[in-house]
Protein backbone atom coordinates (compact mmCIF):
# COMPACT_ATOMS: atom_id res chain seq x y z
CA UNK A 1 0.00 0.00 0.00
CA UNK A 2 1.19 3.47 -0.82
CA UNK A 3 1.39 5.74 2.19
CA UNK A 4 0.59 9.45 2.19
CA UNK A 5 3.75 11.26 1.16
CA UNK A 6 3.49 14.38 3.31
CA UNK A 7 4.83 13.30 6.72
CA UNK A 8 5.19 9.51 6.42
CA UNK A 9 2.95 9.35 9.44
CA UNK A 10 -0.26 7.58 10.15
CA UNK A 11 -3.48 8.31 8.36
CA UNK A 12 -6.78 8.55 10.20
CA UNK A 13 -10.01 7.78 8.42
CA UNK A 14 -12.68 10.41 8.79
CA UNK A 15 -15.50 9.85 6.30
CA UNK A 16 -16.57 6.78 4.35
CA UNK A 17 -17.65 8.01 0.92
CA UNK A 18 -18.80 4.66 -0.41
CA UNK A 19 -18.04 3.07 -3.74
CA UNK A 20 -18.18 4.43 -7.28
CA UNK A 21 -16.74 3.28 -10.58
CA UNK A 22 -15.29 0.10 -9.06
CA UNK A 23 -13.44 1.95 -6.30
CA UNK A 24 -14.14 2.46 -2.62
CA UNK A 25 -13.32 5.90 -1.28
CA UNK A 26 -12.48 6.82 2.30
CA UNK A 27 -11.54 10.37 3.19
CA UNK A 28 -9.05 10.84 5.98
CA UNK A 29 -6.13 12.93 7.04
CA UNK A 30 -2.54 12.84 8.16
CA UNK A 31 -2.36 12.86 11.95
CA UNK A 32 0.66 15.14 11.88
CA UNK A 33 -0.08 18.03 9.50
CA UNK A 34 -3.80 17.31 8.99
CA UNK A 35 -3.55 17.32 5.19
CA UNK A 36 -6.38 15.42 3.59
CA UNK A 37 -5.74 12.18 1.75
CA UNK A 38 -8.21 9.93 0.02
CA UNK A 39 -7.76 6.22 0.49
CA UNK A 40 -8.81 4.62 -2.79
CA UNK A 41 -9.39 0.89 -2.95
CA UNK A 42 -9.89 -0.89 -6.26
CA UNK A 43 -12.20 -3.86 -5.75
CA UNK A 44 -11.27 -5.54 -9.05
CA UNK A 45 -7.50 -5.54 -8.60
CA UNK A 46 -7.48 -5.60 -4.77
CA UNK A 47 -5.05 -2.69 -4.68
CA UNK A 48 -5.19 0.60 -2.84
CA UNK A 49 -3.55 3.98 -2.96
CA UNK A 50 -3.67 7.40 -1.34
CA UNK A 51 -4.47 10.56 -3.27
CA UNK A 52 -4.21 14.08 -1.94
CA UNK A 53 -7.49 15.99 -1.83
CA UNK A 54 -7.92 19.74 -2.09
CA UNK A 55 -9.74 21.52 0.74
CA UNK A 56 -12.37 22.69 -1.75
CA UNK A 57 -13.09 19.08 -2.70
CA UNK A 58 -13.16 18.03 0.97
CA UNK A 59 -15.82 20.65 1.68
CA UNK A 60 -17.92 19.45 -1.27
CA UNK A 61 -17.57 15.80 -0.22
CA UNK A 62 -18.73 16.58 3.31
CA UNK A 63 -21.74 18.59 2.19
CA UNK A 64 -22.95 16.58 -0.77
CA UNK A 65 -26.15 14.60 -0.10
CA UNK A 66 -25.61 10.82 -0.18
CA UNK A 67 -27.78 10.25 -3.30
CA UNK A 68 -25.47 12.55 -5.29
CA UNK A 69 -22.28 11.35 -3.68
CA UNK A 70 -21.71 8.39 -5.99
CA UNK A 71 -21.77 10.51 -9.15
CA UNK A 72 -19.53 13.10 -7.53
CA UNK A 73 -16.99 10.50 -6.41
CA UNK A 74 -16.98 8.93 -9.86
CA UNK A 75 -16.17 12.27 -11.47
CA UNK A 76 -13.54 12.97 -8.80
CA UNK A 77 -11.98 9.59 -9.57
CA UNK A 78 -11.94 10.43 -13.26
CA UNK A 79 -10.22 13.75 -12.54
CA UNK A 80 -7.57 11.83 -10.60
CA UNK A 81 -7.04 9.47 -13.51
CA UNK A 82 -8.30 6.46 -11.53
CA UNK A 83 -11.40 5.54 -13.49
ZN1 LIG B 1 1.29 15.16 6.90
PDB file of the backbone (N, CA, C, O) and the ligand in Angstrom, with CONECT records:
HET     ZN  A 101       1
ATOM      1  N   UNK A   1       0.841  -1.203   0.000  1.00  0.00           N
ATOM      2  CA  UNK A   1       0.000   0.000   0.000  1.00  0.00           C
ATOM      3  C   UNK A   1       0.874   1.251   0.000  1.00  0.00           C
ATOM      4  O   UNK A   1       1.862   1.345   0.729  1.00  0.00           O
ATOM      5  N   UNK A   2       0.486   2.193  -0.828  1.00  0.00           N
ATOM      6  CA  UNK A   2       1.191   3.474  -0.817  1.00  0.00           C
ATOM      7  C   UNK A   2       0.770   4.261   0.415  1.00  0.00           C
ATOM      8  O   UNK A   2      -0.404   4.265   0.786  1.00  0.00           O
ATOM      9  N   UNK A   3       1.706   4.910   1.032  1.00  0.00           N
ATOM     10  CA  UNK A   3       1.387   5.741   2.186  1.00  0.00           C
ATOM     11  C   UNK A   3       1.312   7.197   1.747  1.00  0.00           C
ATOM     12  O   UNK A   3       1.918   7.578   0.746  1.00  0.00           O
ATOM     13  N   UNK A   4       0.570   8.011   2.493  1.00  0.00           N
ATOM     14  CA  UNK A   4       0.595   9.448   2.193  1.00  0.00           C
ATOM     15  C   UNK A   4       2.039   9.946   2.219  1.00  0.00           C
ATOM     16  O   UNK A   4       2.840   9.512   3.047  1.00  0.00           O
ATOM     17  N   UNK A   5       2.359  10.850   1.315  1.00  0.00           N
ATOM     18  CA  UNK A   5       3.753  11.263   1.161  1.00  0.00           C
ATOM     19  C   UNK A   5       4.115  12.506   1.960  1.00  0.00           C
ATOM     20  O   UNK A   5       5.273  12.922   1.942  1.00  0.00           O
ATOM     21  N   UNK A   6       3.167  13.106   2.657  1.00  0.00           N
ATOM     22  CA  UNK A   6       3.492  14.379   3.309  1.00  0.00           C
ATOM     23  C   UNK A   6       4.419  14.201   4.504  1.00  0.00           C
ATOM     24  O   UNK A   6       5.491  14.804   4.531  1.00  0.00           O
ATOM     25  N   UNK A   7       4.044  13.394   5.490  1.00  0.00           N
ATOM     26  CA  UNK A   7       4.825  13.302   6.724  1.00  0.00           C
ATOM     27  C   UNK A   7       5.304  11.892   7.022  1.00  0.00           C
ATOM     28  O   UNK A   7       6.033  11.665   7.988  1.00  0.00           O
ATOM     29  N   UNK A   8       4.882  10.920   6.166  1.00  0.00           N
ATOM     30  CA  UNK A   8       5.191   9.512   6.420  1.00  0.00           C
ATOM     31  C   UNK A   8       4.661   9.080   7.785  1.00  0.00           C
ATOM     32  O   UNK A   8       5.234   8.224   8.459  1.00  0.00           O
ATOM     33  N   UNK A   9       3.564   9.693   8.161  1.00  0.00           N
ATOM     34  CA  UNK A   9       2.947   9.351   9.439  1.00  0.00           C
ATOM     35  C   UNK A   9       1.626   8.643   9.213  1.00  0.00           C
ATOM     36  O   UNK A   9       1.232   8.369   8.079  1.00  0.00           O
ATOM     37  N   UNK A  10       0.961   8.358  10.297  1.00  0.00           N
ATOM     38  CA  UNK A  10      -0.261   7.576  10.146  1.00  0.00           C
ATOM     39  C   UNK A  10      -1.413   8.421   9.618  1.00  0.00           C
ATOM     40  O   UNK A  10      -1.467   9.640   9.781  1.00  0.00           O
ATOM     41  N   UNK A  11      -2.303   7.724   8.996  1.00  0.00           N
ATOM     42  CA  UNK A  11      -3.483   8.313   8.365  1.00  0.00           C
ATOM     43  C   UNK A  11      -4.684   7.897   9.170  1.00  0.00           C
ATOM     44  O   UNK A  11      -4.792   6.742   9.584  1.00  0.00           O
ATOM     45  N   UNK A  12      -5.589   8.826   9.396  1.00  0.00           N
ATOM     46  CA  UNK A  12      -6.784   8.553  10.199  1.00  0.00           C
ATOM     47  C   UNK A  12      -8.014   8.711   9.324  1.00  0.00           C
ATOM     48  O   UNK A  12      -8.225   9.767   8.726  1.00  0.00           O
ATOM     49  N   UNK A  13      -8.819   7.674   9.248  1.00  0.00           N
ATOM     50  CA  UNK A  13     -10.006   7.777   8.417  1.00  0.00           C
ATOM     51  C   UNK A  13     -11.018   8.708   9.073  1.00  0.00           C
ATOM     52  O   UNK A  13     -11.128   8.760  10.298  1.00  0.00           O
ATOM     53  N   UNK A  14     -11.744   9.429   8.255  1.00  0.00           N
ATOM     54  CA  UNK A  14     -12.684  10.410   8.789  1.00  0.00           C
ATOM     55  C   UNK A  14     -14.097  10.238   8.220  1.00  0.00           C
ATOM     56  O   UNK A  14     -15.085  10.400   8.936  1.00  0.00           O
ATOM     57  N   UNK A  15     -14.182   9.911   6.934  1.00  0.00           N
ATOM     58  CA  UNK A  15     -15.503   9.849   6.300  1.00  0.00           C
ATOM     59  C   UNK A  15     -15.517   8.792   5.203  1.00  0.00           C
ATOM     60  O   UNK A  15     -14.743   8.851   4.247  1.00  0.00           O
ATOM     61  N   UNK A  16     -16.416   7.824   5.363  1.00  0.00           N
ATOM     62  CA  UNK A  16     -16.572   6.784   4.346  1.00  0.00           C
ATOM     63  C   UNK A  16     -17.460   7.340   3.241  1.00  0.00           C
ATOM     64  O   UNK A  16     -18.615   7.695   3.478  1.00  0.00           O
ATOM     65  N   UNK A  17     -16.910   7.413   2.029  1.00  0.00           N
ATOM     66  CA  UNK A  17     -17.648   8.010   0.918  1.00  0.00           C
ATOM     67  C   UNK A  17     -18.259   6.958  -0.003  1.00  0.00           C
ATOM     68  O   UNK A  17     -18.817   7.296  -1.047  1.00  0.00           O
ATOM     69  N   UNK A  18     -18.159   5.709   0.371  1.00  0.00           N
ATOM     70  CA  UNK A  18     -18.804   4.662  -0.411  1.00  0.00           C
ATOM     71  C   UNK A  18     -18.042   4.308  -1.667  1.00  0.00           C
ATOM     72  O   UNK A  18     -16.892   4.708  -1.851  1.00  0.00           O
ATOM     73  N   UNK A  19     -18.705   3.545  -2.537  1.00  0.00           N
ATOM     74  CA  UNK A  19     -18.037   3.069  -3.743  1.00  0.00           C
ATOM     75  C   UNK A  19     -18.612   3.730  -4.979  1.00  0.00           C
ATOM     76  O   UNK A  19     -19.784   4.105  -5.017  1.00  0.00           O
ATOM     77  N   UNK A  20     -17.769   3.867  -5.988  1.00  0.00           N
ATOM     78  CA  UNK A  20     -18.178   4.425  -7.278  1.00  0.00           C
ATOM     79  C   UNK A  20     -17.154   4.006  -8.312  1.00  0.00           C
ATOM     80  O   UNK A  20     -15.949   4.053  -8.064  1.00  0.00           O
ATOM     81  N   UNK A  21     -17.640   3.597  -9.473  1.00  0.00           N
ATOM     82  CA  UNK A  21     -16.741   3.276 -10.576  1.00  0.00           C
ATOM     83  C   UNK A  21     -15.782   2.133 -10.281  1.00  0.00           C
ATOM     84  O   UNK A  21     -14.703   2.067 -10.869  1.00  0.00           O
ATOM     85  N   UNK A  22     -16.158   1.231  -9.379  1.00  0.00           N
ATOM     86  CA  UNK A  22     -15.290   0.096  -9.061  1.00  0.00           C
ATOM     87  C   UNK A  22     -14.261   0.393  -7.995  1.00  0.00           C
ATOM     88  O   UNK A  22     -13.373  -0.419  -7.735  1.00  0.00           O
ATOM     89  N   UNK A  23     -14.378   1.572  -7.368  1.00  0.00           N
ATOM     90  CA  UNK A  23     -13.443   1.950  -6.305  1.00  0.00           C
ATOM     91  C   UNK A  23     -14.212   2.271  -5.038  1.00  0.00           C
ATOM     92  O   UNK A  23     -15.364   2.703  -5.088  1.00  0.00           O
ATOM     93  N   UNK A  24     -13.557   2.051  -3.889  1.00  0.00           N
ATOM     94  CA  UNK A  24     -14.142   2.462  -2.617  1.00  0.00           C
ATOM     95  C   UNK A  24     -13.314   3.624  -2.085  1.00  0.00           C
ATOM     96  O   UNK A  24     -12.086   3.561  -2.040  1.00  0.00           O
ATOM     97  N   UNK A  25     -13.999   4.673  -1.689  1.00  0.00           N
ATOM     98  CA  UNK A  25     -13.320   5.901  -1.278  1.00  0.00           C
ATOM     99  C   UNK A  25     -13.505   6.156   0.218  1.00  0.00           C
ATOM    100  O   UNK A  25     -14.623   6.108   0.730  1.00  0.00           O
ATOM    101  N   UNK A  26     -12.412   6.424   0.903  1.00  0.00           N
ATOM    102  CA  UNK A  26     -12.482   6.824   2.301  1.00  0.00           C
ATOM    103  C   UNK A  26     -11.626   8.070   2.485  1.00  0.00           C
ATOM    104  O   UNK A  26     -10.425   8.065   2.215  1.00  0.00           O
ATOM    105  N   UNK A  27     -12.262   9.123   2.943  1.00  0.00           N
ATOM    106  CA  UNK A  27     -11.536  10.367   3.190  1.00  0.00           C
ATOM    107  C   UNK A  27     -10.925  10.328   4.586  1.00  0.00           C
ATOM    108  O   UNK A  27     -11.568   9.904   5.546  1.00  0.00           O
ATOM    109  N   UNK A  28      -9.693  10.770   4.684  1.00  0.00           N
ATOM    110  CA  UNK A  28      -9.047  10.836   5.985  1.00  0.00           C
ATOM    111  C   UNK A  28      -7.952  11.868   5.945  1.00  0.00           C
ATOM    112  O   UNK A  28      -7.777  12.574   4.952  1.00  0.00           O
ATOM    113  N   UNK A  29      -7.202  11.953   7.053  1.00  0.00           N
ATOM    114  CA  UNK A  29      -6.126  12.933   7.039  1.00  0.00           C
ATOM    115  C   UNK A  29      -4.909  12.463   7.812  1.00  0.00           C
ATOM    116  O   UNK A  29      -4.980  11.569   8.655  1.00  0.00           O
ATOM    117  N   UNK A  30      -3.809  13.087   7.499  1.00  0.00           N
ATOM    118  CA  UNK A  30      -2.538  12.841   8.164  1.00  0.00           C
ATOM    119  C   UNK A  30      -2.655  13.302   9.618  1.00  0.00           C
ATOM    120  O   UNK A  30      -3.152  14.395   9.889  1.00  0.00           O
ATOM    121  N   UNK A  31      -2.196  12.464  10.548  1.00  0.00           N
ATOM    122  CA  UNK A  31      -2.362  12.865  11.951  1.00  0.00           C
ATOM    123  C   UNK A  31      -1.295  13.859  12.401  1.00  0.00           C
ATOM    124  O   UNK A  31      -1.328  14.324  13.540  1.00  0.00           O
ATOM    125  N   UNK A  32      -0.369  14.182  11.539  1.00  0.00           N
ATOM    126  CA  UNK A  32       0.662  15.142  11.883  1.00  0.00           C
ATOM    127  C   UNK A  32       0.331  16.549  11.382  1.00  0.00           C
ATOM    128  O   UNK A  32       0.243  17.492  12.169  1.00  0.00           O
ATOM    129  N   UNK A  33       0.149  16.680  10.060  1.00  0.00           N
ATOM    130  CA  UNK A  33      -0.081  18.026   9.503  1.00  0.00           C
ATOM    131  C   UNK A  33      -1.535  18.259   9.119  1.00  0.00           C
ATOM    132  O   UNK A  33      -1.902  19.356   8.698  1.00  0.00           O
ATOM    133  N   UNK A  34      -2.373  17.216   9.266  1.00  0.00           N
ATOM    134  CA  UNK A  34      -3.797  17.313   8.985  1.00  0.00           C
ATOM    135  C   UNK A  34      -4.117  17.578   7.519  1.00  0.00           C
ATOM    136  O   UNK A  34      -5.199  18.076   7.210  1.00  0.00           O
ATOM    137  N   UNK A  35      -3.198  17.256   6.612  1.00  0.00           N
ATOM    138  CA  UNK A  35      -3.555  17.316   5.189  1.00  0.00           C
ATOM    139  C   UNK A  35      -4.515  16.185   4.885  1.00  0.00           C
ATOM    140  O   UNK A  35      -4.435  15.103   5.467  1.00  0.00           O
ATOM    141  N   UNK A  36      -5.418  16.452   3.970  1.00  0.00           N
ATOM    142  CA  UNK A  36      -6.384  15.425   3.593  1.00  0.00           C
ATOM    143  C   UNK A  36      -5.825  14.495   2.529  1.00  0.00           C
ATOM    144  O   UNK A  36      -5.165  14.921   1.582  1.00  0.00           O
ATOM    145  N   UNK A  37      -6.113  13.201   2.715  1.00  0.00           N
ATOM    146  CA  UNK A  37      -5.741  12.178   1.749  1.00  0.00           C
ATOM    147  C   UNK A  37      -6.916  11.243   1.563  1.00  0.00           C
ATOM    148  O   UNK A  37      -7.581  10.850   2.522  1.00  0.00           O
ATOM    149  N   UNK A  38      -7.160  10.896   0.310  1.00  0.00           N
ATOM    150  CA  UNK A  38      -8.211   9.932   0.017  1.00  0.00           C
ATOM    151  C   UNK A  38      -7.593   8.550  -0.089  1.00  0.00           C
ATOM    152  O   UNK A  38      -6.639   8.337  -0.838  1.00  0.00           O
ATOM    153  N   UNK A  39      -8.152   7.610   0.672  1.00  0.00           N
ATOM    154  CA  UNK A  39      -7.760   6.220   0.493  1.00  0.00           C
ATOM    155  C   UNK A  39      -8.669   5.646  -0.581  1.00  0.00           C
ATOM    156  O   UNK A  39      -9.893   5.663  -0.447  1.00  0.00           O
ATOM    157  N   UNK A  40      -8.062   5.139  -1.647  1.00  0.00           N
ATOM    158  CA  UNK A  40      -8.811   4.615  -2.788  1.00  0.00           C
ATOM    159  C   UNK A  40      -8.513   3.126  -2.907  1.00  0.00           C
ATOM    160  O   UNK A  40      -7.360   2.717  -3.040  1.00  0.00           O
ATOM    161  N   UNK A  41      -9.567   2.328  -2.859  1.00  0.00           N
ATOM    162  CA  UNK A  41      -9.391   0.886  -2.948  1.00  0.00           C
ATOM    163  C   UNK A  41     -10.087   0.381  -4.211  1.00  0.00           C
ATOM    164  O   UNK A  41     -11.272   0.634  -4.428  1.00  0.00           O
ATOM    165  N   UNK A  42      -9.338  -0.327  -5.027  1.00  0.00           N
ATOM    166  CA  UNK A  42      -9.890  -0.894  -6.261  1.00  0.00           C
ATOM    167  C   UNK A  42     -10.353  -2.314  -5.973  1.00  0.00           C
ATOM    168  O   UNK A  42      -9.543  -3.185  -5.654  1.00  0.00           O
ATOM    169  N   UNK A  43     -11.660  -2.545  -6.085  1.00  0.00           N
ATOM    170  CA  UNK A  43     -12.202  -3.861  -5.746  1.00  0.00           C
ATOM    171  C   UNK A  43     -11.770  -4.928  -6.756  1.00  0.00           C
ATOM    172  O   UNK A  43     -11.572  -6.085  -6.385  1.00  0.00           O
ATOM    173  N   UNK A  44     -11.624  -4.548  -8.027  1.00  0.00           N
ATOM    174  CA  UNK A  44     -11.273  -5.540  -9.053  1.00  0.00           C
ATOM    175  C   UNK A  44      -9.840  -6.045  -8.900  1.00  0.00           C
ATOM    176  O   UNK A  44      -9.589  -7.246  -9.003  1.00  0.00           O
ATOM    177  N   UNK A  45      -8.904  -5.135  -8.656  1.00  0.00           N
ATOM    178  CA  UNK A  45      -7.496  -5.543  -8.603  1.00  0.00           C
ATOM    179  C   UNK A  45      -7.005  -5.735  -7.170  1.00  0.00           C
ATOM    180  O   UNK A  45      -5.864  -6.146  -6.960  1.00  0.00           O
ATOM    181  N   UNK A  46      -7.857  -5.442  -6.176  1.00  0.00           N
ATOM    182  CA  UNK A  46      -7.483  -5.602  -4.775  1.00  0.00           C
ATOM    183  C   UNK A  46      -6.244  -4.779  -4.427  1.00  0.00           C
ATOM    184  O   UNK A  46      -5.379  -5.225  -3.673  1.00  0.00           O
ATOM    185  N   UNK A  47      -6.173  -3.580  -4.984  1.00  0.00           N
ATOM    186  CA  UNK A  47      -5.051  -2.687  -4.680  1.00  0.00           C
ATOM    187  C   UNK A  47      -5.598  -1.386  -4.121  1.00  0.00           C
ATOM    188  O   UNK A  47      -6.760  -1.043  -4.336  1.00  0.00           O
ATOM    189  N   UNK A  48      -4.752  -0.671  -3.403  1.00  0.00           N
ATOM    190  CA  UNK A  48      -5.195   0.600  -2.836  1.00  0.00           C
ATOM    191  C   UNK A  48      -4.089   1.636  -2.938  1.00  0.00           C
ATOM    192  O   UNK A  48      -2.912   1.309  -3.091  1.00  0.00           O
ATOM    193  N   UNK A  49      -4.496   2.882  -2.850  1.00  0.00           N
ATOM    194  CA  UNK A  49      -3.548   3.982  -2.960  1.00  0.00           C
ATOM    195  C   UNK A  49      -4.101   5.179  -2.200  1.00  0.00           C
ATOM    196  O   UNK A  49      -5.285   5.224  -1.867  1.00  0.00           O
ATOM    197  N   UNK A  50      -3.234   6.141  -1.933  1.00  0.00           N
ATOM    198  CA  UNK A  50      -3.670   7.398  -1.341  1.00  0.00           C
ATOM    199  C   UNK A  50      -3.522   8.512  -2.367  1.00  0.00           C
ATOM    200  O   UNK A  50      -2.542   8.567  -3.110  1.00  0.00           O
ATOM    201  N   UNK A  51      -4.511   9.396  -2.392  1.00  0.00           N
ATOM    202  CA  UNK A  51      -4.472  10.564  -3.271  1.00  0.00           C
ATOM    203  C   UNK A  51      -4.710  11.794  -2.421  1.00  0.00           C
ATOM    204  O   UNK A  51      -5.566  11.788  -1.536  1.00  0.00           O
ATOM    205  N   UNK A  52      -3.951  12.854  -2.687  1.00  0.00           N
ATOM    206  CA  UNK A  52      -4.210  14.083  -1.943  1.00  0.00           C
ATOM    207  C   UNK A  52      -5.520  14.694  -2.432  1.00  0.00           C
ATOM    208  O   UNK A  52      -5.908  14.529  -3.588  1.00  0.00           O
ATOM    209  N   UNK A  53      -6.189  15.400  -1.530  1.00  0.00           N
ATOM    210  CA  UNK A  53      -7.491  15.993  -1.828  1.00  0.00           C
ATOM    211  C   UNK A  53      -7.429  17.468  -1.473  1.00  0.00           C
ATOM    212  O   UNK A  53      -6.951  17.838  -0.401  1.00  0.00           O
ATOM    213  N   UNK A  54      -7.913  18.304  -2.373  1.00  0.00           N
ATOM    214  CA  UNK A  54      -7.916  19.740  -2.087  1.00  0.00           C
ATOM    215  C   UNK A  54      -8.974  20.057  -1.031  1.00  0.00           C
ATOM    216  O   UNK A  54      -9.960  19.331  -0.897  1.00  0.00           O
ATOM    217  N   UNK A  55      -8.768  21.137  -0.286  1.00  0.00           N
ATOM    218  CA  UNK A  55      -9.738  21.520   0.739  1.00  0.00           C
ATOM    219  C   UNK A  55     -11.098  21.828   0.126  1.00  0.00           C
ATOM    220  O   UNK A  55     -12.133  21.561   0.737  1.00  0.00           O
ATOM    221  N   UNK A  56     -11.098  22.391  -1.081  1.00  0.00           N
ATOM    222  CA  UNK A  56     -12.368  22.686  -1.752  1.00  0.00           C
ATOM    223  C   UNK A  56     -13.135  21.394  -2.011  1.00  0.00           C
ATOM    224  O   UNK A  56     -14.347  21.336  -1.804  1.00  0.00           O
ATOM    225  N   UNK A  57     -12.432  20.362  -2.460  1.00  0.00           N
ATOM    226  CA  UNK A  57     -13.094  19.084  -2.703  1.00  0.00           C
ATOM    227  C   UNK A  57     -13.559  18.448  -1.400  1.00  0.00           C
ATOM    228  O   UNK A  57     -14.630  17.841  -1.354  1.00  0.00           O
ATOM    229  N   UNK A  58     -12.759  18.582  -0.331  1.00  0.00           N
ATOM    230  CA  UNK A  58     -13.160  18.029   0.967  1.00  0.00           C
ATOM    231  C   UNK A  58     -14.476  18.659   1.413  1.00  0.00           C
ATOM    232  O   UNK A  58     -15.378  17.961   1.877  1.00  0.00           O
ATOM    233  N   UNK A  59     -14.581  19.971   1.273  1.00  0.00           N
ATOM    234  CA  UNK A  59     -15.817  20.654   1.676  1.00  0.00           C
ATOM    235  C   UNK A  59     -17.009  20.130   0.886  1.00  0.00           C
ATOM    236  O   UNK A  59     -18.079  19.891   1.447  1.00  0.00           O
ATOM    237  N   UNK A  60     -16.818  19.953  -0.433  1.00  0.00           N
ATOM    238  CA  UNK A  60     -17.917  19.453  -1.265  1.00  0.00           C
ATOM    239  C   UNK A  60     -18.295  18.027  -0.859  1.00  0.00           C
ATOM    240  O   UNK A  60     -19.478  17.694  -0.793  1.00  0.00           O
ATOM    241  N   UNK A  61     -17.294  17.188  -0.588  1.00  0.00           N
ATOM    242  CA  UNK A  61     -17.570  15.797  -0.222  1.00  0.00           C
ATOM    243  C   UNK A  61     -18.335  15.703   1.092  1.00  0.00           C
ATOM    244  O   UNK A  61     -19.176  14.821   1.265  1.00  0.00           O
ATOM    245  N   UNK A  62     -18.040  16.616   2.020  1.00  0.00           N
ATOM    246  CA  UNK A  62     -18.726  16.584   3.313  1.00  0.00           C
ATOM    247  C   UNK A  62     -20.160  17.072   3.216  1.00  0.00           C
ATOM    248  O   UNK A  62     -21.022  16.641   3.982  1.00  0.00           O
ATOM    249  N   UNK A  63     -20.414  17.974   2.269  1.00  0.00           N
ATOM    250  CA  UNK A  63     -21.736  18.589   2.189  1.00  0.00           C
ATOM    251  C   UNK A  63     -22.669  17.896   1.211  1.00  0.00           C
ATOM    252  O   UNK A  63     -23.887  18.056   1.293  1.00  0.00           O
ATOM    253  N   UNK A  64     -22.115  17.142   0.303  1.00  0.00           N
ATOM    254  CA  UNK A  64     -22.951  16.579  -0.767  1.00  0.00           C
ATOM    255  C   UNK A  64     -23.920  15.533  -0.194  1.00  0.00           C
ATOM    256  O   UNK A  64     -23.517  14.689   0.606  1.00  0.00           O
ATOM    257  N   UNK A  65     -25.196  15.589  -0.606  1.00  0.00           N
ATOM    258  CA  UNK A  65     -26.153  14.601  -0.105  1.00  0.00           C
ATOM    259  C   UNK A  65     -25.802  13.198  -0.622  1.00  0.00           C
ATOM    260  O   UNK A  65     -25.370  13.048  -1.765  1.00  0.00           O
ATOM    261  N   UNK A  66     -25.986  12.182   0.213  1.00  0.00           N
ATOM    262  CA  UNK A  66     -25.608  10.816  -0.183  1.00  0.00           C
ATOM    263  C   UNK A  66     -26.110  10.378  -1.560  1.00  0.00           C
ATOM    264  O   UNK A  66     -25.360   9.716  -2.277  1.00  0.00           O
ATOM    265  N   UNK A  67     -27.354  10.717  -1.973  1.00  0.00           N
ATOM    266  CA  UNK A  67     -27.783  10.247  -3.303  1.00  0.00           C
ATOM    267  C   UNK A  67     -26.920  10.787  -4.446  1.00  0.00           C
ATOM    268  O   UNK A  67     -26.826  10.161  -5.502  1.00  0.00           O
ATOM    269  N   UNK A  68     -26.290  11.947  -4.238  1.00  0.00           N
ATOM    270  CA  UNK A  68     -25.475  12.553  -5.293  1.00  0.00           C
ATOM    271  C   UNK A  68     -23.997  12.232  -5.132  1.00  0.00           C
ATOM    272  O   UNK A  68     -23.172  12.566  -5.983  1.00  0.00           O
ATOM    273  N   UNK A  69     -23.681  11.570  -4.013  1.00  0.00           N
ATOM    274  CA  UNK A  69     -22.280  11.354  -3.682  1.00  0.00           C
ATOM    275  C   UNK A  69     -21.585  10.435  -4.680  1.00  0.00           C
ATOM    276  O   UNK A  69     -20.437  10.666  -5.062  1.00  0.00           O
ATOM    277  N   UNK A  70     -22.309   9.374  -5.104  1.00  0.00           N
ATOM    278  CA  UNK A  70     -21.710   8.387  -5.985  1.00  0.00           C
ATOM    279  C   UNK A  70     -21.241   9.030  -7.296  1.00  0.00           C
ATOM    280  O   UNK A  70     -20.124   8.792  -7.755  1.00  0.00           O
ATOM    281  N   UNK A  71     -22.128   9.855  -7.890  1.00  0.00           N
ATOM    282  CA  UNK A  71     -21.772  10.514  -9.150  1.00  0.00           C
ATOM    283  C   UNK A  71     -20.599  11.470  -8.940  1.00  0.00           C
ATOM    284  O   UNK A  71     -19.700  11.568  -9.775  1.00  0.00           O
ATOM    285  N   UNK A  72     -20.629  12.175  -7.804  1.00  0.00           N
ATOM    286  CA  UNK A  72     -19.527  13.104  -7.530  1.00  0.00           C
ATOM    287  C   UNK A  72     -18.209  12.350  -7.361  1.00  0.00           C
ATOM    288  O   UNK A  72     -17.182  12.770  -7.895  1.00  0.00           O
ATOM    289  N   UNK A  73     -18.232  11.252  -6.630  1.00  0.00           N
ATOM    290  CA  UNK A  73     -16.995  10.496  -6.409  1.00  0.00           C
ATOM    291  C   UNK A  73     -16.481   9.877  -7.703  1.00  0.00           C
ATOM    292  O   UNK A  73     -15.273   9.763  -7.910  1.00  0.00           O
ATOM    293  N   UNK A  74     -17.410   9.477  -8.573  1.00  0.00           N
ATOM    294  CA  UNK A  74     -16.980   8.928  -9.857  1.00  0.00           C
ATOM    295  C   UNK A  74     -16.264  10.011 -10.671  1.00  0.00           C
ATOM    296  O   UNK A  74     -15.215   9.754 -11.263  1.00  0.00           O
ATOM    297  N   UNK A  75     -16.831  11.217 -10.698  1.00  0.00           N
ATOM    298  CA  UNK A  75     -16.173  12.274 -11.474  1.00  0.00           C
ATOM    299  C   UNK A  75     -14.856  12.691 -10.816  1.00  0.00           C
ATOM    300  O   UNK A  75     -13.897  13.037 -11.506  1.00  0.00           O
ATOM    301  N   UNK A  76     -14.813  12.658  -9.483  1.00  0.00           N
ATOM    302  CA  UNK A  76     -13.540  12.973  -8.801  1.00  0.00           C
ATOM    303  C   UNK A  76     -12.486  11.929  -9.179  1.00  0.00           C
ATOM    304  O   UNK A  76     -11.335  12.267  -9.456  1.00  0.00           O
ATOM    305  N   UNK A  77     -12.892  10.670  -9.188  1.00  0.00           N
ATOM    306  CA  UNK A  77     -11.976   9.592  -9.565  1.00  0.00           C
ATOM    307  C   UNK A  77     -11.467   9.751 -10.994  1.00  0.00           C
ATOM    308  O   UNK A  77     -10.306   9.469 -11.290  1.00  0.00           O
ATOM    309  N   UNK A  78     -12.347  10.203 -11.864  1.00  0.00           N
ATOM    310  CA  UNK A  78     -11.943  10.435 -13.260  1.00  0.00           C
ATOM    311  C   UNK A  78     -10.935  11.569 -13.346  1.00  0.00           C
ATOM    312  O   UNK A  78      -9.964  11.493 -14.099  1.00  0.00           O
ATOM    313  N   UNK A  79     -11.172  12.626 -12.567  1.00  0.00           N
ATOM    314  CA  UNK A  79     -10.219  13.753 -12.538  1.00  0.00           C
ATOM    315  C   UNK A  79      -8.842  13.303 -12.052  1.00  0.00           C
ATOM    316  O   UNK A  79      -7.814  13.824 -12.484  1.00  0.00           O
ATOM    317  N   UNK A  80      -8.846  12.326 -11.145  1.00  0.00           N
ATOM    318  CA  UNK A  80      -7.575  11.833 -10.596  1.00  0.00           C
ATOM    319  C   UNK A  80      -6.917  10.795 -11.501  1.00  0.00           C
ATOM    320  O   UNK A  80      -5.820  10.317 -11.216  1.00  0.00           O
ATOM    321  N   UNK A  81      -7.594  10.455 -12.589  1.00  0.00           N
ATOM    322  CA  UNK A  81      -7.039   9.468 -13.509  1.00  0.00           C
ATOM    323  C   UNK A  81      -7.179   8.036 -13.026  1.00  0.00           C
ATOM    324  O   UNK A  81      -6.452   7.149 -13.475  1.00  0.00           O
ATOM    325  N   UNK A  82      -8.129   7.806 -12.094  1.00  0.00           N
ATOM    326  CA  UNK A  82      -8.297   6.459 -11.535  1.00  0.00           C
ATOM    327  C   UNK A  82      -9.247   5.619 -12.372  1.00  0.00           C
ATOM    328  O   UNK A  82      -9.034   4.424 -12.579  1.00  0.00           O
ATOM    329  N   UNK A  83     -10.301   6.271 -12.849  1.00  0.00           N
ATOM    330  CA  UNK A  83     -11.399   5.535 -13.489  1.00  0.00           C
ATOM    331  C   UNK A  83     -11.325   5.748 -15.002  1.00  0.00           C
ATOM    332  O   UNK A  83     -12.155   5.219 -15.741  1.00  0.00           O
TER     333      UNK A  83
HETATM  334 ZN    ZN A 101       1.291  15.162   6.895  1.00  0.00          ZN
END
